[in-house]
Amino acid sequence: MLIAKAIHKSYGSLEVLKGVDLEIFPSEIVSIVGSSGAGKSTLLHILGTLDQPDSGSLEMEGKNLLSLKGDQLAKFRNEKIGFIFQFHNLLPEFTAAENIQIPGYIFGKSENILKKRAAELAEILGVSHRLDHKPSELSGGEQQRVAVARALINDPSVVFADEPSGNLDSANAKGLHELFFKLREELQQAFVIVTHNQELAEMADRKVVMQDGLIVGA
């Protein structure tokens, strides 16, 4: 579904990615591990089209992603890709339900469809009773589940997660990890997860190990 070949990326004189090849298959859960500075987050951001490589190729569902620019790229990203970050980035002035629906409004979906889908996702994620609450009224685990629902509202083909449980206690982290597998079974999305959590890394269908800007194990 997603094919990256010979991905290189430097920031000034610092070579962060040194020719990375990676394929992601439909409905697959892949963890990416490695020490700090190995290039994990940089690779994730390039795979998710948030950053551009200096060289290499990136295809998703047969489309050359590096040829997409501006509005074209934003539209593709909004329709096909979901993101979950360590910091949930919920907008404080909106309720949980409104936060979940925002990418759908950008997509152009109707309010009725979005409300129904947000309610369905909230039920799956166990936060349906918190939809009218603002982020400041939610626990850390609830905020992260709302962020997961937001990532899923447009039914993306792949969800990229960067240290998604990094700010959660062990109980909430375990719950979030189990949730990814439940979501995969119910919704068939692929998940690509950068993590330092070894339990989550080992649970994945495939663990990719990075070191010094290269994949050294998969």
N, C-alpha and C positions, 0 to 999 in steps of 0.2 A: 504493500500500500504506500509506503514511504521509503524512498531510496536516496541515501546521501552517499556521494562518492568523492574521495580526495578533497575533503573539506579542510581548507587552510584559513587561519585567522590570526592576525597579529594586531597588537596595539602598540604603535611606535616600534621600538626595537624588540618588544617582547612577543615571541611567537607562542601563541596560546594553543592553537590547534595545528597539527603538523601532518595533515593528510588522513583524515578520519573517514572510514567507510562504515556505513550502518544501514541495515534494512529493518523496517518495522512491519509486521504482518497484521492483518485485520484481527481485532479482538484479542490481541496479545498484550500482556502486561510485562513490560521490560523495566528493570531497575538499572540505573547507572550509578556506579560507586567509584570511589577513589579519594585520595587525600585532597585537602584544600589546594587549589591552584592547578589541579590536574586538567581543567578545561571542561568540567561537567556542565556547569551552568551556561558557559559560552556555547557549547554544542547544543544544549536544549533551546537556547534562544534562537540559534540559527535554524534548527529543525522546525521551530514554531514560527519562523519568518519575522521574529522581532528584531533580528540582526541579520546582516548580510555577510557571507564569507568573502574573503579576498579572492579565492578561487575554489573551483570544484563545481559539482552539480547537485541539484536537489529537486527531486520529483515526488509528487504525491498524486495518487490515482491517475497517473499518466500525464500530469500537467507539470511543465517546467516552472517551478515556483520562482526561480531567479529571474525569469523574464517578466514577471508581474510587477507593476509599479503603482504607486499612489493608490487611487480609489480601487483599482482592480485587485491589488494585493490586500487591501483592507477588507474588501467584500469577501474574498476567498477565505481569509483568516477568520472573519466573523461567522461564516457559514460552516467551515470544515474543522476548525481548531478550537479547543477549549484550553484554558490556563488556570492552574491553581498554584498559588505562591505561598511561601512561608508566612508572609504578612497578607492577611485576607483582602486588604484594600477595599473593604465595603465603604460605601458613601454614607457618612454619619447622619445626614439629614433625611435619608429615605428609610422606609421600613425594610424588613427582611424580604418581603414579597416583592417590593419595588426593586431592590437590589438584584434579586434573581432575574427579574424580567428585563433589565436594561439592555443586555445584548440582543434580546429579541426585538425590542423597539428599534434598535439600530438596523437589524435585519429587515424590518418592515412588516413584522407579523402584527396581527390585530390584537387589541387589548384582551378580548374574550379568550382567544386561543392561548395567549401568554398566561393569563390568570389560571386557566385550567391546567396548563403544563407545569407552571410553578407549583401549584397545589399537588400535582402528581409526584413531582420530584421531592417536594418537602415531605410528603408521606413516606416515600422510599427512604429518605435520609433521616427521618425521625424528628423533624423540626416543624411539622405542620401546625403545632399549637403555638408557634412563636412567630408566625408570619406577620403579625401586626406590630411586632416590636422593632425598635430601632437597634442598630448594632451595639450601642452602649448598654442596652438592657439584656444582652445575650452573653452567655459564658463563652470562653475561648473555643471550646469544642463546638458550640452551636454556631458561632461566627464562621468557623472553618467549614461546617456542613452547608451553611448558606452559600459560602463561596464555591463549594463543589456544585451545588445546584445551579448557581449562575453559570459555571463553566459548561454545564450540560444543557442549558435551556434551548440551544439551537440544534441539539442532537448532532454534535460534531463527530467526525470520523475518528479523531484522536484527541486525547487530553494530555497535555504536558503539565507535570507537577514538579515544582522546584522546592525541595525540602518541605513538603506539605504538612508534616507533623512536627517540624522543628520547634514550634512554639507551644506544643501541647504537652500535658503531663502524660505519663506512661499509659494510663487507662484510656484517655481520649485518643492517644496516638494509636493504640491497638485497635480501638473501635474504627478509626479512620482507615487503617490498613485493611481491616476486614471488609469495610464498605467498598473499597475499590473492586474487590473480587465479586461482591454482590452486584455492583453496578455493571461489571463486565458481563455477568451471567444474564442480567435483566435487559441491558441496553446494547450490548455487543460493541461498545467502544474499545479502542486500543488505549492503553495508558503507558506513558513513558515517564518514569519517576526518578529524579535525581534525589538521592538520600544518603545520609550518614547512618541511618537506622538499619543495623544488620538484619534484624528480624524481618523488616519489610523487604529488604533486598533479597533475602533468601526465599521469601514467599513468592516472588515473581516467577513468571514462566521462564524468564531468561535474565541472567545478571551480566551486565556489561561492565568490565573493569577498565578504568582509565588511569593513565599514568603519564605525566609530562607531555600532555597534548596528543596522546595516542591511545587507541584501544589495545590493551594488552591481554585481554581475556574476555570471552563471551560464551 
